[in-house]
Amino acid sequence: MKSLPILAALLTLAGPAQADDATVTTSDPAQAEIVTTDVEHFWQAFDAAAKLPLEQREAIYQKGYLDLASQGLKDFLVFRHLDAAKLSQHVEANRAYYGEVRPYIGKVVGQKAAIESAFRRLKALYPDTRFPTHVYFVVGAQHGAGMNSPNGIVFSAEMIATPPGKPYSYTAVSPEFTTFGVVHETIHFNQVYQTSDKSDLLQSVVSEGTADFIASLVVQEPDVRQLTDRWQYGCPREAELATRFAADADKTDLAPWLFVHPTANGWPPDMGYWLGYRIDQAFYAAAKDKTAALRAMLQVTDFKAYLKASGYPAKATACAPEKPAA
């Protein structure tokens, strides 16, 4: 997700850093640091602010949270145009919400071991993987779930900490999505082609679908509605969707396939992620050398040739998510 609907994919991200930058990525998953100190500092400031008059709380967030910012939080603040005044105003106006999601933010940052395990599995699956040197978790003002910065991946934890039982919203994601989302974004660091506002639908769909597909080879696809809706809608309608996609593939207007929430035609959002995933499934299933197949996915620049090589839709596999190998 480059324009990550977050972690869309469901994140709304800035453009990924290039994977050949050794200061941004590492070939050793053990060197990929999961940074959660910003979340700890936020709660310390949140609790301290509650003991003071409202007009004094901004200074607490500045001193106790922003002044202690990791590089990831610094990047996040710049990208989101966020400062102590804006953050304090939003948090204090929504204090009940932050209190409600606090245990679920704990579940988000509590997946550090799961992320590290997923990185090791990704390395075993594809030894040439480059990992972000830092994955940061921060707390923001409920505006965007994450971003890629020149210093790593940054996730706004309150946006992926939706408690159970809440009314469905596409941009409100549960903690179960966290590890899958981290791996998805890591795949973007490894793609030779980086999407932009000039990318056509085929390029964008394959790029996003590949991030989801490879993530699903490493981590069980989470049972979150943002993903399950696509499978439930797409499988019985795959032929008509493939026909529509063939007609739209060269367009740079990505609606209704990507980044439109909700869609005007009643589709689940981001069906393009699903269709790109299905293209990859066909390509991967037909490949005898699976490592070479992954390399081809990540290094593709001729997307029409890749689509042809996949055989999709004529050679589509059974319509179901991948299950990671043990």
Stockholm file with secondary structure:
# STOCKHOLM 1.0

chainA/1-326         MKSLPILAALLTLAGPAQADDATVTTSDPAQAEIVTTDVEHFWQAFDAAAKLPLEQREAIYQKGYLDLASQGLKDFLVFRHLDAAKLSQHVEANRAYYGEVRPYIGKVVGQKAAIESAFRRLKALYPDTRFPTHVYFVVGAQHGAGMNSPNGIVFSAEMIATPPGKPYSYTAVSPEFTTFGVVHETIHFNQVYQTSDKSDLLQSVVSEGTADFIASLVVQEPDVRQLTDRWQYGCPREAELATRFAADADKTDLAPWLFVHPTANGWPPDMGYWLGYRIDQAFYAAAKDKTAALRAMLQVTDFKAYLKASGYPAKATACAPEKPAA
#=GR chainA/1-326 SS CCSCSEETTEECCCCCCCTTCTTTEESCGGGCEEECHHHHHHHHHHHHHTTSCGGGHHHHHHHHTGGGCCHHHHHHHHHTTCCHHHHHHHHHHTHHHHHHHHHHHHHHHTTHHHHHHHHHHHHHHCTTCCEESEEEEECCSSSCSEEEETTEEEEEGGGGCCCTTCCCCTTCCCGGGHHHHHHHHHHHHHCSSCCCTTCCHHHHHHHHHHHHHHHHHHSCCCCCHHHHHHHHHHGGGHHHHHHHHHHHTTCSCCTTTSSCSSCTTSCCTTHHHHHHHHHHHHHHHHCSCHHHHHHHHHHCCCHHHHHHHHTTTTTCCCSSCCCCCC
#=GC SS_cons         CCSCSEETTEECCCCCCCTTCTTTEESCGGGCEEECHHHHHHHHHHHHHTTSCGGGHHHHHHHHTGGGCCHHHHHHHHHTTCCHHHHHHHHHHTHHHHHHHHHHHHHHHTTHHHHHHHHHHHHHHCTTCCEESEEEEECCSSSCSEEEETTEEEEEGGGGCCCTTCCCCTTCCCGGGHHHHHHHHHHHHHCSSCCCTTCCHHHHHHHHHHHHHHHHHHSCCCCCHHHHHHHHHHGGGHHHHHHHHHHHTTCSCCTTTSSCSSCTTSCCTTHHHHHHHHHHHHHHHHCSCHHHHHHHHHHCCCHHHHHHHHTTTTTCCCSSCCCCCC
//
